[in-house]
């Protein structure tokens, strides 16, 4: 079995990420990722919220500006 280079592995990971995002969107499921050191939830309609955990452990979502 041939070893993969870092660039080949990176290319596979990029394709897998794009595929997962497209599949989630087509199934009406939001995706969650990190952007600018913040946890972002993106809905299939393109709306974004920032996920924040308060000191008491409660989860809160606030509108996140569209980029």
C-alpha positions, 0 to 999 in steps of 0.5 A: 500500500502506497503512503499518502502525502500530506497534500493528498490527504488534505485534498481528501479531507477538503472533499469529504468536508464539502460533501458532508456540508452539501449532504447536511444542507440537502437533508435540512440539517444545520452544520456546526463549525469553528470560525474566528474562534467562535462556535457557529451553527449554520442552517440550510437557509444560510442563517448563522448563529453563534453558540455560547455556553453560559457559566451555568452550562445553559446553551444560548444561540445568538445571531451571527453576522453573514459573511 
